[in-house]
Amino acid sequence: MQIFQFILLGFLIVCAVSVSFSKNLLNSILIYMSYSLIMSIIWILLESPDLAITEAAVGAGVTSVLFFATLKKIHAMREEDEDDE
């Protein structure tokens, strides 16, 4: 079980580094969502289900929805799609 925790910690480090190097805002939000979900799994493994539920709801849920709404409001999602073409 400890090997699984180390693998998850490795994924956390990869997510943290990749979100800092990502130039695409949409990809950064998706990486942040995966970071929050991995962190909630780690909280479950540490036998703290209340923090796991909070991390999943706030980190991956509410915050990501707010980020998506902000990107849509500033028209960043549409501009990134047009830049790709």
PyMOL commands that place a pseudoatom at each C-alpha (Angstrom):
pseudoatom trace, name=CA, resn=MET, resi=1, chain=A, elem=C, hetatm=0, pos=[0.000, 0.000, 0.000]
pseudoatom trace, name=CA, resn=GLN, resi=2, chain=A, elem=C, hetatm=0, pos=[2.906, 2.309, 0.659]
pseudoatom trace, name=CA, resn=ILE, resi=3, chain=A, elem=C, hetatm=0, pos=[4.138, 1.864, -2.919]
pseudoatom trace, name=CA, resn=PHE, resi=4, chain=A, elem=C, hetatm=0, pos=[0.726, 3.075, -4.145]
pseudoatom trace, name=CA, resn=GLN, resi=5, chain=A, elem=C, hetatm=0, pos=[1.074, 6.190, -1.978]
pseudoatom trace, name=CA, resn=PHE, resi=6, chain=A, elem=C, hetatm=0, pos=[4.509, 6.896, -3.442]
pseudoatom trace, name=CA, resn=ILE, resi=7, chain=A, elem=C, hetatm=0, pos=[3.114, 6.521, -6.954]
pseudoatom trace, name=CA, resn=LEU, resi=8, chain=A, elem=C, hetatm=0, pos=[0.346, 8.997, -6.126]
pseudoatom trace, name=CA, resn=LEU, resi=9, chain=A, elem=C, hetatm=0, pos=[2.884, 11.422, -4.655]
pseudoatom trace, name=CA, resn=GLY, resi=10, chain=A, elem=C, hetatm=0, pos=[4.862, 11.117, -7.881]
pseudoatom trace, name=CA, resn=PHE, resi=11, chain=A, elem=C, hetatm=0, pos=[1.737, 11.977, -9.858]
pseudoatom trace, name=CA, resn=LEU, resi=12, chain=A, elem=C, hetatm=0, pos=[1.225, 15.025, -7.621]
pseudoatom trace, name=CA, resn=ILE, resi=13, chain=A, elem=C, hetatm=0, pos=[4.732, 16.238, -8.386]
pseudoatom trace, name=CA, resn=VAL, resi=14, chain=A, elem=C, hetatm=0, pos=[4.223, 15.662, -12.116]
pseudoatom trace, name=CA, resn=CYS, resi=15, chain=A, elem=C, hetatm=0, pos=[0.927, 17.580, -12.021]
pseudoatom trace, name=CA, resn=ALA, resi=16, chain=A, elem=C, hetatm=0, pos=[2.468, 20.487, -10.102]
pseudoatom trace, name=CA, resn=VAL, resi=17, chain=A, elem=C, hetatm=0, pos=[5.395, 20.791, -12.501]
pseudoatom trace, name=CA, resn=SER, resi=18, chain=A, elem=C, hetatm=0, pos=[3.313, 20.358, -15.646]
pseudoatom trace, name=CA, resn=VAL, resi=19, chain=A, elem=C, hetatm=0, pos=[0.736, 22.970, -14.626]
pseudoatom trace, name=CA, resn=SER, resi=20, chain=A, elem=C, hetatm=0, pos=[3.518, 25.498, -14.145]
pseudoatom trace, name=CA, resn=PHE, resi=21, chain=A, elem=C, hetatm=0, pos=[4.935, 24.810, -17.628]
pseudoatom trace, name=CA, resn=SER, resi=22, chain=A, elem=C, hetatm=0, pos=[1.601, 24.633, -19.451]
pseudoatom trace, name=CA, resn=LYS, resi=23, chain=A, elem=C, hetatm=0, pos=[0.906, 27.560, -21.752]
pseudoatom trace, name=CA, resn=ASN, resi=24, chain=A, elem=C, hetatm=0, pos=[-2.696, 26.586, -22.460]
pseudoatom trace, name=CA, resn=LEU, resi=25, chain=A, elem=C, hetatm=0, pos=[-5.071, 27.780, -19.720]
pseudoatom trace, name=CA, resn=LEU, resi=26, chain=A, elem=C, hetatm=0, pos=[-7.605, 25.041, -20.374]
pseudoatom trace, name=CA, resn=ASN, resi=27, chain=A, elem=C, hetatm=0, pos=[-4.956, 22.356, -19.985]
pseudoatom trace, name=CA, resn=SER, resi=28, chain=A, elem=C, hetatm=0, pos=[-3.807, 23.997, -16.762]
pseudoatom trace, name=CA, resn=ILE, resi=29, chain=A, elem=C, hetatm=0, pos=[-7.312, 23.752, -15.324]
pseudoatom trace, name=CA, resn=LEU, resi=30, chain=A, elem=C, hetatm=0, pos=[-7.602, 20.098, -16.296]
pseudoatom trace, name=CA, resn=ILE, resi=31, chain=A, elem=C, hetatm=0, pos=[-4.249, 19.334, -14.696]
pseudoatom trace, name=CA, resn=TYR, resi=32, chain=A, elem=C, hetatm=0, pos=[-5.366, 21.182, -11.572]
pseudoatom trace, name=CA, resn=MET, resi=33, chain=A, elem=C, hetatm=0, pos=[-8.517, 19.058, -11.460]
pseudoatom trace, name=CA, resn=SER, resi=34, chain=A, elem=C, hetatm=0, pos=[-6.460, 15.883, -11.666]
pseudoatom trace, name=CA, resn=TYR, resi=35, chain=A, elem=C, hetatm=0, pos=[-4.186, 17.207, -8.919]
pseudoatom trace, name=CA, resn=SER, resi=36, chain=A, elem=C, hetatm=0, pos=[-7.204, 17.711, -6.646]
pseudoatom trace, name=CA, resn=LEU, resi=37, chain=A, elem=C, hetatm=0, pos=[-8.585, 14.259, -7.396]
pseudoatom trace, name=CA, resn=ILE, resi=38, chain=A, elem=C, hetatm=0, pos=[-5.248, 12.601, -6.663]
pseudoatom trace, name=CA, resn=MET, resi=39, chain=A, elem=C, hetatm=0, pos=[-4.997, 14.599, -3.454]
pseudoatom trace, name=CA, resn=SER, resi=40, chain=A, elem=C, hetatm=0, pos=[-8.465, 13.428, -2.404]
pseudoatom trace, name=CA, resn=ILE, resi=41, chain=A, elem=C, hetatm=0, pos=[-7.383, 9.805, -2.967]
pseudoatom trace, name=CA, resn=ILE, resi=42, chain=A, elem=C, hetatm=0, pos=[-4.351, 10.432, -0.776]
pseudoatom trace, name=CA, resn=TRP, resi=43, chain=A, elem=C, hetatm=0, pos=[-6.603, 11.862, 1.955]
pseudoatom trace, name=CA, resn=ILE, resi=44, chain=A, elem=C, hetatm=0, pos=[-8.687, 8.679, 1.801]
pseudoatom trace, name=CA, resn=LEU, resi=45, chain=A, elem=C, hetatm=0, pos=[-5.548, 6.557, 2.147]
pseudoatom trace, name=CA, resn=LEU, resi=46, chain=A, elem=C, hetatm=0, pos=[-4.543, 8.656, 5.165]
pseudoatom trace, name=CA, resn=GLU, resi=47, chain=A, elem=C, hetatm=0, pos=[-7.942, 7.774, 6.696]
pseudoatom trace, name=CA, resn=SER, resi=48, chain=A, elem=C, hetatm=0, pos=[-9.343, 11.272, 6.590]
pseudoatom trace, name=CA, resn=PRO, resi=49, chain=A, elem=C, hetatm=0, pos=[-12.574, 10.996, 4.605]
pseudoatom trace, name=CA, resn=ASP, resi=50, chain=A, elem=C, hetatm=0, pos=[-13.869, 14.429, 5.602]
pseudoatom trace, name=CA, resn=LEU, resi=51, chain=A, elem=C, hetatm=0, pos=[-10.864, 16.128, 4.004]
pseudoatom trace, name=CA, resn=ALA, resi=52, chain=A, elem=C, hetatm=0, pos=[-11.147, 13.852, 0.972]
pseudoatom trace, name=CA, resn=ILE, resi=53, chain=A, elem=C, hetatm=0, pos=[-14.751, 14.855, 0.371]
pseudoatom trace, name=CA, resn=THR, resi=54, chain=A, elem=C, hetatm=0, pos=[-13.897, 18.524, 0.842]
pseudoatom trace, name=CA, resn=GLU, resi=55, chain=A, elem=C, hetatm=0, pos=[-10.931, 18.305, -1.524]
pseudoatom trace, name=CA, resn=ALA, resi=56, chain=A, elem=C, hetatm=0, pos=[-12.994, 16.566, -4.187]
pseudoatom trace, name=CA, resn=ALA, resi=57, chain=A, elem=C, hetatm=0, pos=[-15.939, 18.948, -3.860]
pseudoatom trace, name=CA, resn=VAL, resi=58, chain=A, elem=C, hetatm=0, pos=[-14.052, 22.213, -3.571]
pseudoatom trace, name=CA, resn=GLY, resi=59, chain=A, elem=C, hetatm=0, pos=[-10.791, 21.465, -5.373]
pseudoatom trace, name=CA, resn=ALA, resi=60, chain=A, elem=C, hetatm=0, pos=[-12.008, 19.480, -8.343]
pseudoatom trace, name=CA, resn=GLY, resi=61, chain=A, elem=C, hetatm=0, pos=[-15.606, 20.654, -8.344]
pseudoatom trace, name=CA, resn=VAL, resi=62, chain=A, elem=C, hetatm=0, pos=[-16.378, 24.235, -7.412]
pseudoatom trace, name=CA, resn=THR, resi=63, chain=A, elem=C, hetatm=0, pos=[-12.989, 25.783, -8.124]
pseudoatom trace, name=CA, resn=SER, resi=64, chain=A, elem=C, hetatm=0, pos=[-12.752, 24.170, -11.552]
pseudoatom trace, name=CA, resn=VAL, resi=65, chain=A, elem=C, hetatm=0, pos=[-16.237, 25.343, -12.475]
pseudoatom trace, name=CA, resn=LEU, resi=66, chain=A, elem=C, hetatm=0, pos=[-15.268, 28.866, -11.443]
pseudoatom trace, name=CA, resn=PHE, resi=67, chain=A, elem=C, hetatm=0, pos=[-12.087, 28.647, -13.526]
pseudoatom trace, name=CA, resn=PHE, resi=68, chain=A, elem=C, hetatm=0, pos=[-14.077, 27.462, -16.561]
pseudoatom trace, name=CA, resn=ALA, resi=69, chain=A, elem=C, hetatm=0, pos=[-16.591, 30.279, -16.094]
pseudoatom trace, name=CA, resn=THR, resi=70, chain=A, elem=C, hetatm=0, pos=[-13.770, 32.801, -15.847]
pseudoatom trace, name=CA, resn=LEU, resi=71, chain=A, elem=C, hetatm=0, pos=[-12.142, 31.506, -19.023]
pseudoatom trace, name=CA, resn=LYS, resi=72, chain=A, elem=C, hetatm=0, pos=[-15.436, 31.743, -20.846]
pseudoatom trace, name=CA, resn=LYS, resi=73, chain=A, elem=C, hetatm=0, pos=[-16.082, 35.240, -19.491]
pseudoatom trace, name=CA, resn=ILE, resi=74, chain=A, elem=C, hetatm=0, pos=[-12.712, 36.572, -20.625]
pseudoatom trace, name=CA, resn=HIS, resi=75, chain=A, elem=C, hetatm=0, pos=[-13.120, 34.735, -23.942]
pseudoatom trace, name=CA, resn=ALA, resi=76, chain=A, elem=C, hetatm=0, pos=[-9.855, 32.846, -23.435]
pseudoatom trace, name=CA, resn=MET, resi=77, chain=A, elem=C, hetatm=0, pos=[-11.355, 29.499, -24.434]
pseudoatom trace, name=CA, resn=ARG, resi=78, chain=A, elem=C, hetatm=0, pos=[-12.538, 30.798, -27.788]
pseudoatom trace, name=CA, resn=GLU, resi=79, chain=A, elem=C, hetatm=0, pos=[-9.219, 32.568, -28.503]
pseudoatom trace, name=CA, resn=GLU, resi=80, chain=A, elem=C, hetatm=0, pos=[-7.221, 29.434, -27.728]
pseudoatom trace, name=CA, resn=ASP, resi=81, chain=A, elem=C, hetatm=0, pos=[-9.429, 27.378, -30.053]
pseudoatom trace, name=CA, resn=GLU, resi=82, chain=A, elem=C, hetatm=0, pos=[-8.932, 29.920, -32.848]
pseudoatom trace, name=CA, resn=ASP, resi=83, chain=A, elem=C, hetatm=0, pos=[-5.157, 29.962, -32.301]
pseudoatom trace, name=CA, resn=ASP, resi=84, chain=A, elem=C, hetatm=0, pos=[-4.989, 26.193, -32.783]
pseudoatom trace, name=CA, resn=GLU, resi=85, chain=A, elem=C, hetatm=0, pos=[-6.493, 26.408, -36.285]
for i in range(1, 85): cmd.bond("trace and resi %d" % i, "trace and resi %d" % (i + 1))
show_as sticks, trace
zoom trace
